[in-house]
Amino acid sequence: MPCEIDHSLESVFSKLESQKEFLPSSLYEEIHTYLSSERSQETLNEVFHLLKKYDLVSPEEQEVRRQNMHKLVRE
């Protein structure tokens, strides 16, 4: 289900920072660099939701999200 809220670039960077210690450092850097270029609202929302509560989900869900983030930044 798509998000009803459009997340600003600032809120996505904030979410990234809040999850930094839980992400592999290379992935953190990739996402940070990826967000440094202009991105669509849809992409910002997607990144936000992949990061949202990342630290609280199961290791299996974290792996799925990591794969999705890798896929997104490499498209």
Contacts in CASP RR format, 6 or more apart in sequence:
PFRMAT RR
TARGET T0000
AUTHOR 0000-0000-0000
METHOD contacts of the structure
MODEL  1
MPCEIDHSLESVFSKLESQKEFLPSSLYEEIHTYLSSERSQETLNEVFHL
LKKYDLVSPEEQEVRRQNMHKLVRE
2 45 0 8 1.000
3 45 0 8 1.000
3 48 0 8 1.000
3 49 0 8 1.000
5 45 0 8 1.000
6 41 0 8 1.000
6 44 0 8 1.000
6 45 0 8 1.000
7 15 0 8 1.000
7 44 0 8 1.000
7 45 0 8 1.000
7 48 0 8 1.000
8 44 0 8 1.000
9 35 0 8 1.000
9 39 0 8 1.000
9 44 0 8 1.000
11 48 0 8 1.000
12 35 0 8 1.000
12 44 0 8 1.000
12 47 0 8 1.000
12 48 0 8 1.000
12 51 0 8 1.000
13 32 0 8 1.000
13 35 0 8 1.000
15 48 0 8 1.000
15 51 0 8 1.000
15 52 0 8 1.000
16 28 0 8 1.000
16 31 0 8 1.000
16 32 0 8 1.000
16 35 0 8 1.000
16 47 0 8 1.000
16 51 0 8 1.000
18 51 0 8 1.000
19 51 0 8 1.000
19 54 0 8 1.000
19 55 0 8 1.000
20 28 0 8 1.000
22 54 0 8 1.000
22 55 0 8 1.000
22 62 0 8 1.000
23 31 0 8 1.000
23 54 0 8 1.000
23 66 0 8 1.000
24 66 0 8 1.000
27 66 0 8 1.000
27 69 0 8 1.000
27 70 0 8 1.000
30 69 0 8 1.000
30 70 0 8 1.000
30 73 0 8 1.000
31 47 0 8 1.000
31 51 0 8 1.000
31 69 0 8 1.000
31 73 0 8 1.000
33 73 0 8 1.000
34 47 0 8 1.000
34 72 0 8 1.000
34 73 0 8 1.000
35 44 0 8 1.000
35 47 0 8 1.000
39 47 0 8 1.000
43 72 0 8 1.000
46 72 0 8 1.000
47 69 0 8 1.000
47 72 0 8 1.000
50 65 0 8 1.000
50 68 0 8 1.000
50 69 0 8 1.000
50 72 0 8 1.000
51 65 0 8 1.000
54 62 0 8 1.000
54 65 0 8 1.000
57 65 0 8 1.000
END
